[in-house]
Amino acid sequence: MKVTVPPKAKYFISALVVVLILSICACAQVSKPGKNTDTPIKASVKNHLYDYELMYSYHNAAYDTEKFAKLAELLQSKDTLTVAGTNYTEDNGILKIEFQLKLSETEPDYKIDFTKEMQDAIVLFAVFDYIKGVEINFTQADYSFGGVPIMRADAETILGQKIAPFGNTKESFTEDFPDKVQAVVWEPGVMDTVNYYHAMGLDE
């Protein structure tokens, strides 16, 4: 006796066969040994304090007012202050960087972060072999706060090792140096706040 299969049933059976074949192929693909085709996961980029690649592009460049003003804009204070200017004296090897304060009656105080200052200086010492000291000043109108340079020897004491070797190669500067700088803490225990009324001579 001949059995007649309805057209709908034929379609269902065909579809089922196709699904089974695709499943078998997929399983064979997964279990097949060979090259790992998984996309490698990128290592997370560290949140560094500086753009070390860009900083190193200045390595041992001769002092230039405009160039060093742009360099100063790469330091940590760039987020809150503008660079008023820089100056370098060959006689004593001290680089001076001046940041412009924006104090007002509504925001009368600026608290200086000495750790950031020391980190800035250490990075600059690694970039430039010839710099012996870094002096960071904060100005408001005719008032200036600072004037005491951080000397290379003092920075090396804080860091716990010589700084110059970190600037010998780009690899050392960009890979070995950042964690060292990040770990630096400097709290000299001196006045750390610039006040608007004092800077403008209104507290007399």
N, CA, C and O of each residue as an XYZ file, in Angstrom:
816
protein
N       0.868     -1.196      0.000
C       0.000      0.000      0.000
C       0.899      1.239      0.000
O       1.780      1.382      0.847
N       0.666      2.107     -0.939
C       1.484      3.319     -1.079
C       0.998      4.425     -0.143
O      -0.186      4.758     -0.076
N       2.019      4.996      0.604
C       1.666      6.067      1.548
C       1.990      7.409      0.897
O       3.098      7.622      0.404
N       1.021      8.300      0.901
C       1.212      9.637      0.308
C       1.545     10.639      1.410
O       0.797     10.803      2.374
N       2.696     11.308      1.238
C       3.104     12.316      2.233
C       2.611     13.679      1.778
O       2.902     14.095      0.656
N       1.872     14.381      2.627
C       1.357     15.701      2.270
C       2.507     16.672      1.958
O       3.586     16.525      2.532
N       2.314     17.657      1.070
C       3.358     18.645      0.706
C       3.927     19.395      1.912
O       5.133     19.628      1.981
N       3.057     19.778      2.874
C       3.512     20.519      4.065
C       4.472     19.681      4.880
O       5.461     20.190      5.408
N       4.175     18.376      4.983
C       5.034     17.470      5.753
C       6.386     17.330      5.077
O       7.418     17.278      5.745
N       6.379     17.267      3.728
C       7.638     17.175      2.990
C       8.521     18.404      3.266
O       9.728     18.289      3.478
N       7.888     19.561      3.256
C       8.620     20.815      3.517
C       9.217     20.821      4.913
O      10.359     21.235      5.111
N       8.425     20.351      5.892
C       8.887     20.330      7.294
C      10.073     19.392      7.454
O      11.052     19.717      8.127
N       9.971     18.205      6.816
C      11.044     17.216      6.930
C      12.331     17.752      6.283
O      13.423     17.569      6.820
N      12.192     18.413      5.127
C      13.363     18.972      4.432
C      14.041     20.034      5.290
O      15.267     20.070      5.405
N      13.231     20.890      5.884
C      13.767     21.952      6.738
C      14.489     21.364      7.935
O      15.546     21.856      8.331
N      13.921     20.307      8.516
C      14.522     19.656      9.680
C      15.862     19.046      9.324
O      16.816     19.132     10.097
N      15.937     18.425      8.142
C      17.192     17.818      7.684
C      18.280     18.890      7.517
O      19.430     18.684      7.905
N      17.899     20.037      6.932
C      18.853     21.138      6.730
C      19.389     21.649      8.066
O      20.590     21.880      8.212
N      18.493     21.826      9.039
C      18.887     22.305     10.372
C      19.856     21.334     11.014
O      20.853     21.746     11.608
N      19.564     20.022     10.894
C      20.436     19.008     11.486
C      21.818     19.026     10.846
O      22.832     18.911     11.534
N      21.849     19.173      9.517
C      23.144     19.211      8.820
C      23.967     20.425      9.259
O      25.172     20.312      9.485
N      23.308     21.596      9.379
C      24.008     22.816      9.805
C      24.537     22.689     11.225
O      25.632     23.164     11.527
N      23.765     22.050     12.097
C      24.182     21.862     13.494
C      25.413     20.976     13.573
O      26.347     21.246     14.329
N      25.395     19.895     12.764
C      26.538     18.975     12.762
C      27.799     19.679     12.267
O      28.883     19.490     12.819
N      27.647     20.498     11.214
C      28.794     21.250     10.672
C      29.349     22.235     11.684
O      30.562     22.400     11.812
N      28.443     22.886     12.403
C      28.865     23.873     13.409
C      29.644     23.202     14.527
O      30.655     23.729     14.991
N      29.172     22.035     14.959
C      29.852     21.298     16.032
C      31.234     20.865     15.579
O      32.197     20.936     16.343
N      31.331     20.416     14.336
C      32.612     19.973     13.799
C      33.595     21.144     13.729
O      34.789     20.979     13.980
N      33.078     22.331     13.383
C      33.928     23.531     13.294
C      34.508     23.890     14.648
O      35.686     24.236     14.743
N      33.689     23.814     15.713
C      34.125     24.177     17.064
C      35.146     23.191     17.589
O      36.138     23.582     18.204
N      34.901     21.888     17.345
C      35.769     20.867     17.911
C      37.041     20.646     17.116
O      37.959     19.972     17.580
N      37.099     21.228     15.890
C      38.247     21.021     15.038
C      39.476     21.707     15.603
O      39.470     22.919     15.819
N      40.543     20.930     15.847
C      41.756     21.546     16.387
C      42.438     22.399     15.336
O      42.249     22.186     14.139
N      43.210     23.337     15.767
C      43.927     24.192     14.814
C      44.108     25.581     15.354
O      44.137     25.793     16.566
N      44.230     26.520     14.458
C      44.510     27.907     14.838
C      43.340     28.528     15.574
O      42.182     28.393     15.179
N      43.673     29.206     16.645
C      42.644     29.887     17.432
C      42.229     31.156     16.703
O      43.038     32.055     16.476
N      40.953     31.209     16.343
C      40.477     32.378     15.582
C      39.834     33.428     16.468
O      39.298     34.415     15.965
N      39.878     33.233     17.780
C      39.290     34.209     18.689
C      40.017     35.543     18.561
O      41.236     35.576     18.396
N      39.280     36.626     18.635
C      39.881     37.956     18.579
C      40.573     38.245     19.903
O      39.935     38.178     20.954
N      41.873     38.568     19.874
C      42.581     38.836     21.130
C      42.012     40.055     21.831
O      41.642     41.038     21.188
N      41.944     39.987     23.144
C      41.424     41.108     23.934
C      42.554     42.087     24.186
O      43.616     41.720     24.687
N      42.310     43.317     23.837
C      43.330     44.343     24.034
C      43.549     44.619     25.510
O      42.596     44.729     26.282
N      44.823     44.731     25.899
C      45.126     45.072     27.290
C      44.641     46.489     27.559
O      44.791     47.378     26.720
N      44.068     46.688     28.716
C      43.535     48.002     29.054
C      44.662     49.017     29.148
O      45.711     48.731     29.724
N      44.450     50.207     28.582
C      45.457     51.259     28.595
C      45.472     51.925     29.964
O      44.430     52.305     30.498
N      46.671     52.059     30.523
C      46.792     52.651     31.850
C      46.476     54.145     31.797
O      46.709     54.819     30.794
N      45.954     54.620     32.884
C      45.622     56.034     32.972
C      46.864     56.795     33.433
O      47.006     57.098     34.617
N      47.756     57.101     32.502
C      48.998     57.774     32.839
C      48.773     59.262     33.111
O      47.804     59.857     32.640
N      49.684     59.839     33.876
C      49.598     61.255     34.227
C      49.964     62.158     33.045
O      49.529     63.307     32.978
N      50.764     61.633     32.117
C      51.261     62.436     31.005
C      51.122     61.672     29.688
O      50.934     60.456     29.667
N      51.219     62.417     28.607
C      51.342     61.806     27.295
C      52.843     61.575     27.093
O      53.543     62.424     26.541
N      53.321     60.424     27.543
C      54.765     60.167     27.543
C      55.348     60.126     26.128
O      56.487     60.544     25.918
N      54.592     59.636     25.177
C      55.062     59.604     23.794
C      55.358     61.019     23.304
O      56.408     61.288     22.721
N      54.400     61.917     23.558
C      54.558     63.301     23.107
C      55.650     64.018     23.892
O      56.423     64.792     23.327
N      55.712     63.760     25.191
C      56.749     64.390     26.014
C      58.137     64.012     25.509
O      59.044     64.844     25.474
N      58.293     62.758     25.120
C      59.619     62.297     24.705
C      60.044     62.903     23.366
O      61.231     62.928     23.039
N      59.083     63.382     22.606
C      59.426     64.015     21.325
C      60.238     65.302     21.533
O      60.840     65.818     20.591
N      60.249     65.814     22.767
C      61.032     67.014     23.104
C      62.426     66.654     23.620
O      63.201     67.546     23.963
N      62.751     65.383     23.681
C      63.965     64.908     24.346
C      65.220     65.698     23.946
O      65.631     65.722     22.786
N      65.801     66.336     24.956
C      67.033     67.121     24.825
C      66.989     68.201     23.754
O      68.030     68.600     23.233
N      65.796     68.675     23.424
C      65.677     69.798     22.485
C      66.211     71.064     23.152
O      66.054     71.249     24.359
N      66.837     71.922     22.372
C      67.349     73.182     22.906
C      66.180     74.061     23.339
O      65.086     73.979     22.780
N      66.427     74.904     24.346
C      65.343     75.743     24.872
C      64.842     76.716     23.812
O      65.621     77.379     23.126
N      63.533     76.780     23.701
C      62.851     77.719     22.820
C      61.575     78.151     23.535
O      60.819     77.308     24.018
N      61.333     79.451     23.605
C      60.213     79.975     24.390
C      58.873     79.367     23.975
O      58.126     78.878     24.823
N      58.570     79.393     22.695
C      57.278     78.870     22.224
C      57.186     77.362     22.400
O      56.155     76.846     22.832
N      58.248     76.662     22.069
C      58.254     75.203     22.164
C      58.065     74.751     23.614
O      57.315     73.814     23.887
N      58.749     75.423     24.537
C      58.663     75.025     25.936
C      57.332     75.453     26.565
O      56.884     74.845     27.537
N      56.710     76.478     26.022
C      55.373     76.855     26.497
C      54.381     75.737     26.151
O      53.497     75.415     26.946
N      54.537     75.151     24.958
C      53.684     74.031     24.566
C      53.978     72.805     25.414
O      53.077     72.046     25.769
N      55.247     72.624     25.732
C      55.638     71.509     26.605
C      55.013     71.667     27.985
O      54.525     70.697     28.565
N      55.029     72.894     28.509
C      54.460     73.153     29.837
C      52.966     72.853     29.872
O      52.414     72.522     30.921
N      52.320     72.971     28.718
C      50.883     72.675     28.638
C      50.594     71.181     28.738
O      49.436     70.779     28.847
N      51.642     70.355     28.702
C      51.484     68.908     28.851
C      51.613     68.466     30.309
O      51.398     67.298     30.635
N      51.966     69.410     31.178
C      52.114     69.086     32.599
C      50.743     69.011     33.265
O      49.727     69.335     32.650
N      50.722     68.581     34.525
C      49.443     68.285     35.181
C      48.574     69.508     35.435
O      47.348     69.396     35.465
N      49.180     70.656     35.616
C      48.396     71.857     35.902
C      47.612     72.353     34.701
O      46.807     73.277     34.819
N      47.845     71.740     33.537
C      47.160     72.177     32.312
C      45.646     72.106     32.428
O      44.933     72.841     31.745
N      45.146     71.210     33.304
C      43.697     71.022     33.414
C      43.003     72.184     34.112
O      41.808     72.403     33.915
N      43.748     72.929     34.928
C      43.115     73.993     35.705
C      43.708     75.384     35.445
O      43.059     76.392     35.721
N      44.929     75.442     34.919
C      45.603     76.728     34.742
C      46.123     76.883     33.311
O      46.263     75.909     32.571
N      46.401     78.116     32.950
C      47.026     78.373     31.655
C      48.495     78.733     31.876
O      48.863     79.258     32.928
N      49.320     78.450     30.885
C      50.751     78.747     30.973
C      50.972     80.211     30.618
O      50.631     80.648     29.518
N      51.546     80.971     31.556
C      51.816     82.386     31.321
C      53.144     82.574     30.589
O      53.333     83.562     29.879
N      54.060     81.623     30.764
C      55.351     81.734     30.088
C      56.392     80.820     30.700
O      56.177     80.230     31.758
N      57.537     80.710     30.013
C      58.660     79.915     30.517
C      59.949     80.696     30.309
O      60.009     81.632     29.512
N      60.972     80.290     31.043
C      62.282     80.916     30.891
C      63.350     79.916     31.326
O      63.166     79.173     32.290
N      64.460     79.908     30.606
C      65.556     79.008     30.978
C      66.845     79.803     31.060
O      67.181     80.555     30.144
N      67.567     79.634     32.162
C      68.836     80.322     32.363
C      69.966     79.307     32.288
O      70.049     78.398     33.114
N      70.840     79.464     31.292
C      71.931     78.507     31.106
C      72.937     78.553     32.252
O      73.545     77.536     32.586
N      73.113     79.728     32.855
C      74.113     79.873     33.920
C      73.855     78.911     35.075
O      74.780     78.276     35.582
N      72.595     78.810     35.485
C      72.290     77.918     36.617
C      71.502     76.678     36.210
O      71.232     75.805     37.035
N      71.137     76.607     34.933
C      70.437     75.417     34.442
C      69.025     75.257     34.973
O      68.514     74.139     35.048
N      68.383     76.371     35.344
C      67.037     76.291     35.926
C      65.977     76.697     34.906
O      66.048     77.767     34.301
N      65.004     75.826     34.733
C      63.855     76.100     33.870
C      62.726     76.653     34.726
O      62.302     76.018     35.692
N      62.243     77.834     34.370
C      61.138     78.446     35.101
C      59.842     78.323     34.290
O      59.809     78.612     33.093
N      58.798     77.895     34.961
C      57.485     77.774     34.326
C      56.490     78.579     35.147
O      56.389     78.409     36.362
N      55.759     79.455     34.474
C      54.815     80.333     35.177
C      53.384     79.995     34.760
O      53.042     80.018     33.578
N      52.563     79.684     35.752
C      51.151     79.410     35.507
C      50.308     80.603     35.950
O      50.574     81.205     36.990
N      49.307     80.935     35.168
C      48.433     82.062     35.463
C      47.248     81.611     36.311
O      46.454     80.773     35.883
N      47.132     82.172     37.517
C      45.992     81.868     38.377
C      44.763     82.638     37.907
O      44.876     83.671     37.246
N      43.604     82.125     38.254
C      42.338     82.772     37.891
C      41.475     82.981     39.136
O      40.284     82.672     39.147
N      42.099     83.506     40.169
C      41.386     83.700     41.433
C      40.385     84.850     41.317
O      40.575     85.795     40.552
N      39.324     84.738     42.095
C      38.289     85.777     42.113
C      37.620     85.777     43.480
O      37.925     84.941     44.330
N      36.712     86.714     43.682
C      35.993     86.777     44.957
C      35.120     85.541     45.157
O      34.904     85.105     46.288
N      34.625     84.986     44.070
C      33.779     83.789     44.194
C      34.620     82.518     44.368
O      34.172     81.556     44.992
N      35.849     82.517     43.811
C      36.777     81.394     43.986
C      38.118     81.974     44.414
O      39.029     82.107     43.597
N      38.243     82.322     45.702
C      39.406     83.080     46.166
C      40.673     82.263     46.438
O      41.748     82.844     46.584
N      40.575     80.948     46.508
C      41.736     80.148     46.900
C      42.164     79.155     45.821
O      41.336     78.556     45.133
N      43.478     79.002     45.696
C      44.031     77.945     44.857
C      45.008     77.141     45.704
O      45.972     77.687     46.240
N      44.753     75.845     45.822
C      45.617     74.976     46.619
C      46.620     74.286     45.718
O      46.249     73.603     44.763
N      47.884     74.468     46.026
C      48.954     73.894     45.224
C      49.177     72.433     45.615
O      49.260     72.096     46.796
N      49.269     71.593     44.620
C      49.537     70.174     44.837
C      51.036     69.951     44.618
O      51.499     69.868     43.481
N      51.791     69.856     45.724
C      53.245     69.738     45.624
C      53.674     68.390     45.035
O      54.737     68.292     44.422
N      52.867     67.374     45.216
C      53.178     66.080     44.598
C      53.186     66.214     43.077
O      54.072     65.682     42.408
N      52.201     66.923     42.536
C      52.147     67.139     41.095
C      53.357     67.942     40.619
O      53.909     67.668     39.553
N      53.765     68.929     41.408
C      54.941     69.732     41.060
C      56.178     68.851     40.961
O      56.955     68.963     40.013
N      56.357     67.966     41.952
C      57.531     67.089     41.961
C      57.473     66.110     40.794
O      58.490     65.845     40.153
N      56.296     65.576     40.519
C      56.155     64.657     39.385
C      56.477     65.368     38.073
O      57.150     64.811     37.206
N      55.989     66.606     37.931
C      56.300     67.401     36.737
C      57.813     67.576     36.584
O      58.366     67.391     35.499
N      58.466     67.932     37.680
C      59.908     68.178     37.651
C      60.672     66.909     37.284
O      61.594     66.952     36.470
N      60.294     65.787     37.878
C      60.982     64.521     37.603
C      60.877     64.153     36.126
O      61.853     63.703     35.524
N      59.696     64.342     35.542
C      59.509     64.042     34.126
C      60.378     64.964     33.265
O      60.989     64.516     32.295
N      60.431     66.232     33.616
C      61.246     67.192     32.856
C      62.732     66.860     32.972
O      63.476     67.014     32.003
N      63.167     66.411     34.138
C      64.571     66.024     34.307
C      64.924     64.822     33.428
O      66.050     64.710     32.943
N      63.961     63.929     33.228
C      64.202     62.758     32.375
C      64.224     63.142     30.898
O      64.962     62.557     30.106
N      63.407     64.131     30.537
C      63.344     64.565     29.134
C      64.591     65.361     28.745
O      65.089     65.246     27.625
N      65.091     66.176     29.693
C      66.231     67.057     29.404
C      67.390     66.775     30.348
O      67.291     67.010     31.553
N      68.482     66.274     29.798
C      69.663     65.979     30.619
C      70.299     67.250     31.175
O      70.907     67.231     32.245
N      70.153     68.359     30.437
C      70.886     69.568     30.809
C      70.186     70.423     31.871
O      70.786     71.361     32.395
N      68.952     70.119     32.189
C      68.231     70.915     33.191
C      68.640     70.477     34.599
O      68.614     69.290     34.925
N      69.015     71.444     35.417
C      69.452     71.148     36.790
C      68.364     71.432     37.819
O      68.366     70.864     38.911
N      67.432     72.319     37.460
C      66.371     72.667     38.398
C      65.115     73.101     37.667
O      65.181     73.603     36.545
N      63.967     72.907     38.308
C      62.681     73.331     37.748
C      61.980     74.212     38.770
O      61.728     73.797     39.902
N      61.669     75.433     38.355
C      60.987     76.376     39.249
C      59.586     76.652     38.708
O      59.427     77.145     37.591
N      58.582     76.330     39.506
C      57.196     76.528     39.090
C      56.593     77.666     39.903
O      56.576     77.628     41.134
N      56.099     78.677     39.195
C      55.508     79.847     39.845
C      54.040     79.999     39.460
O      53.612     79.593     38.379
N      53.282     80.596     40.378
C      51.859     80.863     40.148
C      51.649     82.360     40.290
O      52.018     82.945     41.308
N      51.060     82.987     39.276
C      50.923     84.439     39.294
C      49.464     84.870     39.243
O      48.613     84.216     38.640
N      49.206     86.013     39.911
C      47.895     86.659     39.897
C      48.172     88.156     39.894
O      48.677     88.706     40.873
N      47.836     88.812     38.783
C      48.169     90.229     38.622
C      49.690     90.388     38.794
O      50.454     89.748     38.072
N      50.142     91.234     39.744
C      51.578     91.434     39.958
C      52.142     90.493     41.017
O      53.330     90.551     41.333
N      51.301     89.637     41.559
C      51.728     88.736     42.643
C      52.226     87.412     42.058
O      51.639     86.877     41.117
N      53.308     86.898     42.625
C      53.849     85.612     42.188
C      54.166     84.748     43.401
O      54.773     85.211     44.366
N      53.750     83.490     43.341
C      53.997     82.553     44.434
C      54.877     81.427     43.907
O      54.588     80.835     42.867
N      55.944     81.139     44.627
C      56.875     80.090     44.218
C      58.283     80.582     44.431
O      58.645     81.013     45.526
N      59.086     80.517     43.368
C      60.434     81.074     43.439
C      61.496     80.149     43.984
O      62.675     80.503     43.978
N      61.113     78.962     44.462
C      62.096     78.012     44.987
C      62.162     76.818     44.034
O      61.207     76.045     43.943
N      63.276     76.664     43.327
C      63.358     75.569     42.346
C      63.503     74.201     42.993
O      64.078     74.065     44.073
N      62.978     73.204     42.324
C      63.214     71.813     42.702
C      64.468     71.384     41.956
O      64.480     71.380     40.725
N      65.512     71.028     42.673
C      66.773     70.660     42.044
C      66.781     69.162     41.707
O      66.104     68.360     42.350
N      67.549     68.821     40.704
C      67.605     67.435     40.239
C      67.977     66.477     41.371
O      67.377     65.410     41.502
N      68.954     66.848     42.180
C      69.395     65.972     43.279
C      68.268     65.718     44.271
O      68.110     64.604     44.769
N      67.481     66.763     44.557
C      66.358     66.603     45.490
C      65.283     65.698     44.886
O      64.692     64.875     45.585
N      65.036     65.854     43.595
C      64.036     65.027     42.927
C      64.466     63.564     42.920
O      63.636     62.669     43.080
N      65.759     63.320     42.735
C      66.269     61.948     42.739
C      66.169     61.326     44.126
O      65.980     60.117     44.259
N      66.295     62.149     45.148
C      66.115     61.651     46.519
C      64.677     61.203     46.731
O      64.427     60.156     47.328
N      63.729     62.004     46.238
C      62.309     61.658     46.361
C      61.983     60.408     45.541
O      61.260     59.526     46.004
N      62.520     60.339     44.326
C      62.262     59.187     43.455
C      62.965     57.934     43.952
O      62.479     56.819     43.767
N      64.117     58.133     44.588
C      64.874     56.995     45.127
C      65.885     56.421     44.148
O      66.440     55.351     44.399
N      66.138     57.107     43.036
C      67.112     56.637     42.062
C      67.426     57.745     41.061
O      66.757     58.778     41.030
N      68.452     57.515     40.245
C      68.833     58.475     39.226
C      67.725     58.611     38.183
O      67.076     57.629     37.822
N      67.519     59.823     37.710
C      66.438     60.086     36.760
C      66.901     59.970     35.321
O      66.159     59.462     34.480
N      68.112     60.428     35.013
C      68.597     60.498     33.633
C      68.465     59.184     32.854
O      68.084     59.227     31.684
N      68.760     58.019     33.442
C      68.659     56.765     32.669
C      67.282     56.518     32.060
O      67.176     55.854     31.029
N      66.232     57.039     32.679
C      64.886     56.837     32.145
C      64.674     57.588     30.829
O      63.754     57.275     30.073
N      65.523     58.574     30.561
C      65.405     59.317     29.323
C      66.338     58.819     28.232
O      66.335     59.354     27.123
N      67.142     57.793     28.536
C      68.103     57.294     27.557
C      67.435     56.684     26.327
O      67.926     56.828     25.208
N      66.311     56.003     26.548
C      65.589     55.408     25.417
C      64.103     55.722     25.537
O      63.582     55.929     26.633
N      63.440     55.751     24.399
C      61.998     55.999     24.384
C      61.259     54.877     25.098
O      60.271     55.116     25.793
N      61.746     53.646     24.923
C      61.102     52.493     25.551
C      61.122     52.606     27.068
O      60.113     52.362     27.730
N      62.275     52.978     27.615
C      62.401     53.126     29.062
C      61.510     54.255     29.575
O      60.888     54.138     30.631
N      61.458     55.345     28.817
C      60.679     56.512     29.229
C      59.178     56.237     29.201
O      58.446     56.665     30.093
N      58.727     55.526     28.181
C      57.283     55.307     28.005
C      56.760     54.061     28.714
O      55.564     53.967     28.988
N      57.636     53.105     29.014
C      57.169     51.849     29.601
C      57.599     51.651     31.058
O      56.793     51.227     31.887
N      58.856     51.953     31.373
C      59.359     51.721     32.735
C      59.130     52.912     33.664
O      58.944     52.748     34.869
N      59.147     54.089     33.093
C      59.119     55.331     33.875
C      57.755     55.702     34.469
O      57.705     56.123     35.625
N      56.641     55.561     33.725
C      55.352     56.052     34.225
C      54.942     55.553     35.610
O      54.449     56.339     36.419
N      55.131     54.282     35.899
C      54.746     53.747     37.216
C      55.602     54.331     38.324
O      55.135     54.524     39.446
N      56.870     54.613     38.001
C      57.764     55.232     38.989
C      57.276     56.633     39.345
O      57.242     57.011     40.516
N      56.901     57.393     38.326
C      56.414     58.757     38.529
C      55.095     58.737     39.298
O      54.878     59.546     40.201
N      54.232     57.819     38.934
C      52.906     57.708     39.559
C      53.010     57.479     41.069
O      52.148     57.914     41.833
N      54.078     56.789     41.490
C      54.229     56.427     42.910
C      54.813     57.555     43.758
O      54.856     57.449     44.984
N      55.259     58.631     43.116
C      55.905     59.740     43.846
C      54.893     60.517     44.681
O      53.807     60.854     44.209
N      55.265     60.796     45.926
C      54.466     61.644     46.826
C      55.411     62.658     47.449
O      56.484     62.301     47.934
N      55.010     63.923     47.434
C      55.851     64.968     48.021
C      54.985     65.935     48.810
O      54.117     66.612     48.259
N      55.238     65.986     50.107
C      54.491     66.885     50.991
C      55.495     67.664     51.840
O      55.818     67.248     52.952
N      55.992     68.792     51.322
C      57.055     69.535     52.013
C      56.614     70.255     53.283
O      57.457     70.732     54.043
N      55.322     70.342     53.524
C      54.848     70.972     54.757
C      55.005     72.472     54.778
O      55.289     73.045     55.830
N      54.828     73.124     53.640
C      54.888     74.588     53.577
C      53.520     75.105     53.133
O      52.638     74.322     52.778
N      53.353     76.422     53.155
C      52.083     77.018     52.770
C      51.699     76.566     51.362
O      52.493     76.679     50.429
N      50.483     76.056     51.217
C      50.092     75.491     49.926
C      48.897     76.194     49.279
O      48.357     75.709     48.285
N      48.480     77.347     49.845
C      47.285     78.016     49.321
C      47.579     79.462     48.933
O      48.148     80.225     49.714
N      47.186     79.820     47.726
C      47.289     81.205     47.274
C      45.898     81.818     47.376
O      44.926     81.267     46.860
N      45.816     82.959     48.044
C      44.525     83.599     48.304
C      44.349     84.858     47.441
O      45.271     85.658     47.284
N      43.165     85.003     46.901
C      42.854     86.126     46.022
C      43.078     87.475     46.717
O      43.717     88.358     46.146
N      42.567     87.644     47.926
C      42.641     88.917     48.637
C      44.087     89.269     48.967
O      44.469     90.439     48.943
N      44.888     88.249     49.276
C      46.305     88.485     49.571
C      47.047     88.843     48.273
O      47.846     89.778     48.239
N      46.764     88.074     47.203
C      47.445     88.301     45.926
C      47.159     89.686     45.360
O      48.026     90.313     44.751
N      45.913     90.162     45.571
C      45.520     91.458     45.047
C      45.785     92.604     46.019
O      45.461     93.757     45.734
N      46.382     92.278     47.177
C      46.696     93.304     48.159
C      45.472     93.878     48.845
O      45.506     95.023     49.297
N      44.394     93.117     48.937
C      43.141     93.603     49.527
C      42.984     93.217     50.982
O      41.991     93.573     51.617
N      43.959     92.487     51.521
C      43.867     92.057     52.910
C      44.689     92.917     53.841
O      44.809     92.621     55.030
N      45.256     93.985     53.300
C      46.092     94.865     54.130
C      45.266     95.920     54.817
O      45.807     96.744     55.554
